[in-house]
Amino acid sequence: MKPGGKQRRPTVMLAAGGTGGHLFPAQATARALVARSVQVVLVTDRRGAGFGPDLPQVRTRRIAAGTPQRGGLAGKLRACFDLGLGYLQSRALVREIRPDAVVGFGGYPSVPPLLAASHLKVRTLLHEQNQVAGRANRFLAGRADVIATSFPAVVGMPEAAAPRLVLTGNPVRPAVAAVGRRPYPQPGPRDRLVLLVTGGSQGARAFDELVPEAVAALPEALRGRLSVVQQLRGRPRAEVEAVYRAADVPAILQPFFDDIPERLAAAHLLVCRTGASTIAELAAAGRPAILIPYPFAADDHQRGNAEAFAAAGGGWVMHQRDLTIASLSGRLAALLSDGAGLATAAAAARAFARDDAAERLADLVCGGGNGDGAVLRREEAA
């Protein structure tokens, strides 16, 4: 309760960019806060779909935002204008909603609400999902009271922010976390094998071009045990179906999978990008992966994510610039032929997870977990 005010439910504003990498951890945190009787409001840009029917009690408010790093001069000017407009909209929202805390999950749409909250003396927190800090979070780091991280070491954070860093992990969706509570289905030498191929929210044309041919180049005995589930975005579906059909490998091809927890549960090995949410979900589910960082990611942050996960034993990094059909096929053949090795990597992936990340982050928001100086206290949220 604010000093001198009447008793009311604590309120937290979550600010996140419109992509899944920012929205998924925000959604998991929102769920943990709602369970503590905290009122939650999501602030995002026009791309953000909100949390949908799973969390109908969380209102979504939209502001203007832009990305200054993209486009020519006109695009940069437009982005700056949109960010300025978003700041004014955010000030109005903070005054209207009167949040006890504002939490930013990265992406430029998080910048206006965090700046507005800071200027209006509202407690601010940041959550950094990547091993290399994003530009928006680096910009906001000096204004945050607490900075939650997903990796033990984060590259790019200002030195002055070090005392305010708290390791929480990266929250994941409950359905994904549930996969990791089941044993990994270690394949025997004659068992069926499932390869899951995902390219992130935008897909990966490099995967569309290379993976089918790499699978087709596998030894016949291995192909006879294999089925593929692949996200396909950039290559005509008929072409890819023809490659798998000629290789006699059953394949499910879709532009997007809305049942990814079930797909993860059935998978023995993944080929995937290495965004923060992907790494967190691999760890939570306990699934080994061939990790191919997106080479054009800002500040090459996907490389840092991949290398940290691989160093823990959960996967194998292959860089796109060096990737060929032969090299990928050889790696697939070696891994898919070694069920015990896949199980060892699955266990290492699972050990990399922080299952209580959402609760840890909710603790910080509510004033526990080294979140000293909080306005919102857990006893108020009870």
C-alpha positions in Angstrom: 0.0 0.0 0.0 1.3 3.4 -0.8 1.9 5.8 2.1 -1.3 7.7 3.0 -3.4 5.8 0.5 -6.2 3.3 0.9 -5.6 -0.5 1.0 -5.4 -1.8 -2.6 -3.9 -4.7 -4.6 -0.3 -4.3 -5.5 0.2 -3.5 -9.1 3.1 -4.3 -11.4 3.7 -3.2 -15.0 5.6 -5.5 -17.3 7.2 -3.9 -20.4 8.4 -6.1 -23.2 9.1 -6.1 -26.9 6.7 -7.8 -29.2 8.7 -11.0 -30.0 8.4 -14.3 -28.1 12.0 -14.0 -26.7 10.8 -11.0 -24.6 7.1 -12.0 -24.1 7.6 -15.6 -23.0 9.6 -14.8 -19.8 7.2 -11.8 -19.2 4.3 -14.2 -19.4 5.8 -16.7 -17.0 6.6 -13.9 -14.5 3.1 -12.5 -14.9 1.7 -16.0 -14.0 3.9 -16.1 -10.8 2.8 -12.6 -9.8 -0.9 -13.2 -10.4 -0.6 -16.3 -8.2 0.5 -13.9 -5.4 -2.6 -11.7 -6.0 -0.6 -9.0 -7.7 -2.4 -7.0 -10.4 -0.4 -7.2 -13.6 -0.5 -4.9 -16.7 1.5 -5.7 -19.8 2.9 -2.8 -21.9 4.1 -3.6 -25.4 4.0 -2.3 -29.0 1.6 -3.1 -31.8 3.5 -6.4 -32.5 2.9 -7.7 -29.0 -0.1 -10.1 -29.0 -0.5 -10.1 -25.2 -0.8 -13.2 -23.1 -4.1 -14.4 -24.6 -6.6 -16.6 -22.9 -4.1 -18.2 -20.5 -3.9 -15.0 -18.5 -7.1 -13.1 -19.2 -6.7 -11.0 -16.0 -3.6 -9.3 -17.4 -4.5 -6.2 -19.3 -2.5 -5.2 -22.3 -1.7 -1.6 -23.1 0.1 -0.6 -26.3 2.5 2.3 -26.9 4.5 3.6 -29.9 8.0 2.3 -30.3 10.7 1.8 -32.9 14.2 0.4 -33.4 16.8 3.1 -34.2 19.3 0.5 -35.5 17.2 -0.4 -38.5 16.5 1.3 -41.8 18.1 4.4 -43.3 18.0 7.9 -42.0 14.3 8.2 -42.4 13.7 5.0 -40.6 16.0 6.0 -37.7 14.2 9.4 -37.4 10.8 7.7 -37.4 12.0 5.3 -34.7 13.2 8.1 -32.5 9.9 9.9 -33.0 7.9 6.8 -32.1 10.1 6.3 -29.0 9.5 9.9 -27.9 5.7 9.4 -28.4 5.9 6.1 -26.5 7.6 7.9 -23.6 4.8 10.4 -23.4 2.2 7.6 -23.6 4.1 5.7 -20.9 4.2 8.7 -18.5 0.4 8.9 -18.9 0.1 5.2 -18.2 2.3 5.2 -15.1 0.2 8.1 -13.7 -3.0 6.3 -14.5 -2.0 2.8 -13.3 0.2 3.9 -10.4 2.3 0.7 -10.4 4.4 -0.3 -7.4 7.1 -1.5 -9.8 7.8 -1.6 -13.5 9.8 -4.6 -15.0 11.4 -4.4 -18.4 12.1 -7.5 -20.4 14.1 -6.0 -23.2 13.4 -4.8 -26.7 13.0 -1.1 -27.6 9.3 -1.1 -26.5 10.5 -1.6 -23.0 12.5 1.7 -23.1 9.7 4.3 -22.8 7.9 2.6 -19.8 11.2 2.1 -17.9 12.3 5.7 -18.6 8.9 7.1 -17.5 8.9 5.0 -14.4 12.4 6.1 -13.5 11.6 9.8 -14.0 8.4 9.4 -11.9 10.3 7.7 -9.1 8.7 4.3 -9.5 10.9 1.2 -8.7 12.3 -0.3 -11.9 13.7 -3.7 -12.6 15.3 -5.2 -15.8 15.4 -8.8 -16.9 18.2 -9.7 -19.3 17.6 -13.0 -21.1 20.8 -13.3 -23.1 24.5 -13.9 -22.3 25.3 -10.7 -24.2 23.2 -7.8 -22.9 20.7 -6.3 -25.3 21.1 -2.7 -26.4 17.8 -1.6 -24.8 18.9 -3.1 -21.5 22.4 -1.6 -21.7 20.8 1.8 -22.2 18.4 1.3 -19.2 20.9 -0.4 -16.9 21.9 2.8 -15.1 18.3 3.6 -14.2 17.3 0.1 -12.9 17.1 -0.6 -9.2 17.7 -4.4 -9.9 18.9 -6.3 -12.9 17.9 -9.9 -13.2 20.1 -12.1 -15.4 19.6 -15.5 -17.1 23.4 -16.4 -17.3 25.9 -16.3 -14.4 28.1 -14.0 -16.5 26.6 -11.3 -18.8 28.7 -9.5 -21.4 28.1 -5.8 -22.0 26.5 -4.6 -18.8 28.2 -1.4 -17.4 30.6 -2.1 -14.6 28.7 0.2 -12.3 25.6 -2.1 -12.6 27.5 -5.1 -11.2 26.2 -4.7 -7.6 22.6 -4.7 -8.9 22.9 -7.9 -10.9 21.0 -10.9 -9.5 21.0 -14.3 -11.2 17.4 -15.6 -11.6 17.4 -17.6 -14.8 15.0 -17.2 -17.7 11.4 -18.1 -17.0 9.8 -20.5 -19.3 6.2 -21.6 -20.0 4.8 -24.2 -17.5 4.0 -26.7 -20.3 7.7 -26.7 -21.4 8.9 -26.9 -17.8 6.7 -30.0 -17.4 8.6 -31.8 -20.1 11.8 -31.7 -18.1 10.1 -33.5 -15.2 9.8 -36.6 -17.3 12.8 -38.9 -18.2 14.6 -38.3 -21.4 13.5 -41.1 -23.9 17.0 -42.5 -24.5 16.9 -44.4 -27.8 18.2 -47.9 -28.1 20.1 -49.1 -31.2 16.9 -50.0 -33.0 14.4 -47.5 -31.6 12.7 -44.8 -33.6 14.4 -41.4 -33.6 12.8 -38.0 -33.8 14.7 -34.9 -35.0 13.1 -31.6 -34.3 14.2 -28.6 -36.4 13.1 -25.1 -35.4 14.4 -21.7 -36.7 12.9 -19.4 -34.1 9.9 -17.1 -34.6 11.1 -16.0 -38.1 12.2 -19.4 -39.3 15.6 -20.1 -40.8 16.0 -20.5 -44.6 19.5 -21.9 -44.0 17.8 -24.8 -42.2 15.3 -25.3 -45.0 18.1 -25.6 -47.5 20.6 -27.7 -45.5 18.8 -30.0 -43.1 16.7 -32.0 -45.6 19.7 -32.7 -47.8 21.8 -33.5 -44.7 19.2 -36.0 -43.5 19.0 -37.5 -47.0 22.8 -38.1 -46.9 22.6 -40.2 -43.7 23.3 -43.9 -43.9 20.3 -45.9 -45.0 20.0 -47.8 -41.7 19.8 -44.5 -39.7 17.3 -43.0 -42.1 15.1 -46.1 -41.6 14.7 -45.2 -37.9 14.3 -41.5 -38.3 11.4 -39.1 -38.5 11.7 -35.3 -38.8 9.5 -32.5 -37.5 10.6 -29.2 -39.1 9.6 -25.6 -39.0 9.6 -24.6 -42.6 9.4 -20.9 -43.6 11.5 -20.0 -46.6 11.5 -22.9 -49.0 8.6 -24.3 -51.0 7.0 -27.1 -49.0 6.7 -29.4 -52.0 10.4 -29.3 -52.6 11.3 -30.3 -49.1 8.6 -33.0 -49.0 10.1 -34.4 -52.2 13.6 -34.6 -50.6 12.4 -36.4 -47.5 10.1 -38.7 -49.5 13.1 -39.7 -51.8 15.1 -40.4 -48.6 12.2 -42.5 -47.2 12.1 -40.3 -44.0 8.7 -39.3 -42.6 8.5 -35.6 -42.1 6.0 -33.2 -40.6 6.6 -29.7 -42.1 4.8 -26.6 -40.8 5.6 -22.9 -40.8 5.0 -22.7 -37.0 4.3 -25.2 -34.2 1.9 -24.1 -31.5 2.3 -27.4 -29.7 6.1 -27.0 -29.1 6.0 -28.6 -25.6 4.6 -31.8 -27.1 7.2 -31.7 -29.9 10.0 -31.3 -27.4 8.7 -34.2 -25.3 8.9 -36.5 -28.3 12.3 -35.2 -29.6 15.6 -37.0 -29.2 17.7 -34.2 -30.8 17.1 -30.7 -32.1 18.6 -28.5 -34.7 17.8 -24.9 -33.7 18.8 -21.2 -33.3 20.0 -20.0 -30.0 17.8 -17.2 -28.9 17.5 -16.8 -25.1 14.0 -18.4 -24.9 15.2 -21.3 -27.1 18.1 -22.0 -24.8 15.9 -21.7 -21.7 13.4 -24.1 -23.1 16.0 -26.6 -24.2 17.4 -26.6 -20.6 13.9 -26.7 -19.0 12.9 -29.7 -21.2 16.3 -31.4 -21.0 16.9 -31.8 -24.7 20.2 -31.9 -26.5 20.7 -29.8 -29.6 22.9 -28.9 -32.5 23.1 -25.1 -32.0 23.4 -22.8 -35.0 23.4 -19.2 -33.8 21.7 -16.6 -36.0 24.8 -14.9 -37.5 23.1 -11.5 -37.9 21.7 -11.2 -34.4 22.5 -7.8 -32.7 25.9 -7.9 -31.1 26.2 -11.6 -32.1 24.3 -12.4 -28.8 23.1 -15.8 -30.0 26.7 -17.0 -30.2 27.2 -16.2 -26.5 24.0 -18.1 -25.6 25.1 -21.1 -27.7 28.6 -21.3 -26.3 27.4 -21.1 -22.7 24.9 -24.0 -23.2 27.5 -26.1 -25.2 30.1 -25.5 -22.5 27.7 -27.0 -20.0 27.5 -30.1 -22.1 23.9 -29.6 -23.4 24.7 -29.2 -27.1 27.1 -28.7 -30.0 27.7 -25.4 -31.8 28.0 -25.3 -35.5 28.4 -21.8 -37.1 26.3 -21.1 -40.2 29.2 -19.7 -42.2 31.0 -23.1 -42.0 27.9 -25.2 -42.4 27.7 -27.6 -45.3 25.5 -30.6 -46.1 28.4 -32.9 -45.5 29.4 -31.4 -42.1 25.8 -31.3 -40.8 25.1 -34.8 -42.0 28.2 -36.1 -40.4 27.3 -34.5 -37.1 23.8 -35.8 -37.2 25.0 -39.3 -38.0 27.4 -39.3 -35.1 24.9 -38.0 -32.6 21.9 -40.0 -33.7 24.0 -43.2 -33.5 24.9 -42.6 -29.9 21.9 -43.0 -27.7 23.9 -42.9 -24.5 25.7 -39.7 -25.6 22.4 -38.1 -26.3 21.2 -39.0 -22.9 24.3 -37.6 -21.3 23.8 -34.3 -23.1 20.1 -34.3 -22.2 21.1 -34.5 -18.5 23.6 -31.7 -18.9 21.0 -29.6 -20.6 18.6 -30.3 -17.8 21.2 -29.3 -15.2 21.6 -26.0 -17.0 18.0 -25.1 -16.2 16.8 -22.9 -13.4 13.3 -24.2 -12.7 12.4 -21.5 -10.2 13.3 -18.6 -12.5 9.8 -17.1 -12.6 9.5 -17.4 -8.8 12.9 -15.9 -8.3 12.0 -13.0 -10.5 8.7 -12.5 -8.8 10.6 -12.5 -5.5 12.7 -9.7 -6.7 9.7 -7.7 -7.9 8.0 -8.3 -4.5 11.0 -7.3 -2.6 12.8 -10.5 -1.7 15.7 -12.3 -3.3 18.2 -9.4 -2.8 15.7 -6.9 -4.2 16.4 -4.4 -1.4 14.5 -1.1 -1.3 11.4 -2.6 -2.8 8.0 -0.8 -2.6 6.1 -4.0 -3.0 6.5 -6.6 -0.3 5.5 -10.3 -0.4 3.2 -9.9 2.7 1.3 -7.2 0.8 0.7 -9.7 -2.0 -0.5 -12.5 0.2 
